[in-house]
Structures are given as C-alpha cells and as structure tokens.
Amino acid sequence: MTYGGSSEVRTVGADERRITVTVNGERRVVEVEPRLLLAHLIREGLALTGTHLGCDTTSCGACTVLVDGVPVKSCTMLAVQADGCEVTTVEGLGTPSELDPVQEGFSVEHGLQCGFCTPGMMLTSKALLDANPDPSEDEVRWALSGNLCRCTGYQNIVKAVLWAAEKKRGATA
C-alpha cells in the first residue's frame, strides 16, 4: 500500500489500484489494494484518526465520513469506490480558530461525552444541515438514527444540531 501526494508518480503493483481522492480539500493520489476499506485508508494511510472504527458492520456510525457530501459509513466502503470523489472527515469540518457551526454546537450544548461517536455524529449533522437548514427535532433524530452513542441519551446531541442550524441561519451569536 503506497500513499503519496498528488505529484508523486510510481508504478502501480499488480495487486494495487491507483486512485485519486480529494480529502478535506487536498487532492491525493494513492495506491491501494482493491479490498482496502475507505476507513483504513483514511486512518492508516492518510493518518486522519478522527474517523473511528467501532463495529465494522455499519451498525454504529462512528466511521461516518462525507463522500461527495453524503454520509457514508467508511467501514464498509472500499477505498477504490472513492476514486474521483471528495471525502470530508471530521478534520475537514473547521479549523481551531474557526469551528464549523456543528462543532461549535456540540461544544456549546455539551453534545459529547467520551467523543468516540462524535466525528460521525458531526458529519451526519453537517450533511443534514446542508440539505435542510431548518430541521425539526424529529428530523434531526431521524438523520442521526444510524449513529449510536453509548454515553448519552442523545438529548444534548440533538440540541447541538438544532443550535448549529440556528447559527447557520444567523439566529445565534
């Protein structure tokens, strides 16, 4: 498995495929085995460890990333399927000096405890708010239904998403 920047040129091995994927705005050309999961490329190959692996069966949602703006559970998507796609991980949501409204909402409304599920929750929430800037509480709960949190009762997570929606609409200072 070989990982390189967009300017790297190498011969692809017989058992590897060269793919181009834009991760958090950075174009990457990588050589991967066809069976490599996107989650493993992100965590091990690109050293973006905010994407967590919890179940490897799509049950928990901790590995959720955005692929072309759509929430995808990266533990069951092959890296080769992301060829030509834009992938956003939690590291690509905001910067330390300028948080994404979803990140800010999770902080303000105490939407996390241990933090294991938080990256997947945040990315799913971002996709929801991009598609629906004014969701109801029921719509937030439905959107997050594929993401499990073992620490909370989800109330503060839902409040965090609703806070972020208000912030994005300019209703929160």
C-alpha positions in Angstrom: 0.0 0.0 0.0 1.5 3.3 -1.1 0.3 6.7 -0.2 1.5 9.9 -1.7 0.8 13.4 -2.6 -0.8 14.5 -5.9 2.6 15.0 -7.6 4.0 11.5 -6.8 4.5 9.2 -9.8 5.0 5.5 -9.2 4.4 2.2 -11.0 1.3 0.5 -9.6 1.8 -3.0 -8.4 -0.2 -5.8 -10.0 -2.4 -6.1 -6.9 -2.8 -2.4 -6.4 -5.0 0.3 -7.9 -4.1 4.0 -8.3 -7.0 6.2 -7.2 -7.4 9.9 -6.9 -9.4 11.2 -4.0 -9.8 14.7 -2.6 -9.7 14.5 1.2 -10.6 17.6 3.1 -9.8 19.7 0.1 -6.5 18.2 -0.7 -6.1 16.1 -3.8 -4.4 12.8 -3.1 -3.2 10.1 -5.4 -2.9 6.8 -3.6 -2.2 3.2 -4.5 -4.4 0.8 -2.7 -5.3 -2.9 -2.7 -8.8 -3.3 -4.2 -10.1 -4.8 -0.9 -8.9 -1.9 1.3 -11.7 -0.2 3.2 -12.0 3.5 3.0 -11.9 3.7 6.8 -8.4 2.1 6.8 -7.2 4.4 4.0 -8.3 7.4 6.0 -6.9 6.2 9.4 -3.8 4.3 8.5 -2.9 5.6 5.1 -3.7 9.3 5.5 -3.2 9.5 9.3 -6.6 11.1 9.8 -7.5 9.4 13.0 -10.7 11.3 13.8 -12.6 8.7 11.8 -13.3 5.9 14.3 -13.9 2.2 13.8 -16.4 0.7 16.1 -18.3 -2.2 14.6 -17.1 -2.9 11.0 -20.8 -3.7 10.2 -22.3 -0.2 9.6 -24.3 -0.5 12.8 -22.6 2.2 14.9 -21.8 5.1 12.5 -18.5 6.0 14.2 -16.7 5.7 10.9 -19.1 8.1 9.0 -17.5 10.4 6.6 -19.0 12.5 3.8 -18.4 11.3 0.2 -19.4 14.0 -2.2 -21.5 15.5 0.7 -23.3 12.3 1.5 -22.8 10.5 4.8 -21.2 7.1 4.2 -20.1 4.5 6.7 -16.5 4.1 5.7 -16.0 0.7 7.3 -18.0 -0.9 4.5 -17.0 1.2 1.5 -13.9 0.2 -0.4 -11.3 2.9 -1.0 -11.4 2.3 -4.7 -15.1 3.3 -4.7 -14.0 6.8 -3.6 -11.9 7.2 -6.7 -12.7 10.7 -8.1 -14.7 11.7 -5.0 -14.5 14.4 -2.4 -14.2 13.0 1.1 -14.7 15.0 4.2 -13.6 13.8 7.6 -14.0 15.5 10.9 -10.6 17.0 10.5 -12.0 18.9 7.5 -15.0 20.5 9.2 -13.4 23.6 10.6 -10.2 25.0 11.9 -9.1 25.5 15.5 -9.6 29.3 15.1 -12.9 28.9 13.1 -15.1 26.0 14.1 -17.9 24.7 11.8 -21.3 25.6 13.4 -21.8 21.9 14.1 -18.5 21.7 16.0 -19.4 24.8 17.9 -22.9 23.5 18.7 -21.5 20.3 20.1 -19.3 22.3 22.3 -21.9 24.9 23.4 -24.6 22.3 24.0 -22.4 19.6 25.5 -23.2 17.2 22.7 -20.4 14.7 23.5 -19.1 12.8 26.4 -16.4 10.3 25.5 -16.2 11.6 22.0 -16.0 8.2 20.2 -19.2 8.7 18.2 -18.8 12.5 17.8 -17.0 12.6 14.4 -19.7 10.5 12.8 -22.4 12.4 14.5 -20.9 15.8 13.4 -20.5 14.7 9.8 -24.0 13.3 9.6 -25.3 16.5 11.2 -23.4 18.6 8.6 -25.0 16.7 5.8 -28.4 17.2 7.3 -28.0 20.9 7.7 -26.6 21.3 4.2 -29.7 19.6 2.8 -32.2 21.1 5.4 -31.1 24.3 7.1 -34.1 24.3 9.4 -34.8 20.7 10.6 -37.3 19.8 13.2 -36.2 17.8 16.3 -37.8 14.7 14.7 -35.8 15.3 11.5 -32.6 15.6 13.5 -33.3 12.4 15.4 -34.1 10.6 12.2 -30.9 11.8 10.5 -28.9 10.6 13.4 -30.7 7.3 13.8 -27.8 5.4 12.1 -25.2 6.7 14.6 -25.0 5.2 18.0 -23.9 6.9 21.2 -23.3 4.7 24.2 -22.8 7.5 26.6 -25.7 9.9 26.2 -29.5 9.9 25.8 -29.0 11.9 22.6 -30.8 15.0 24.0 -27.7 17.2 24.0 -26.6 15.9 20.6 -30.0 16.9 19.2 -29.8 20.3 20.9 -26.3 20.8 19.4 -27.6 20.1 15.9 -30.5 22.5 16.4 -28.1 25.1 17.8 -25.9 24.7 14.7 -28.9 25.1 12.4 -29.8 28.4 14.1 -26.2 29.5 13.9 -26.0 28.7 10.2 -29.2 30.7 9.6 -27.7 33.6 11.6 -30.1 33.3 14.5 -27.4 32.6 17.1 -24.5 34.8 18.1 
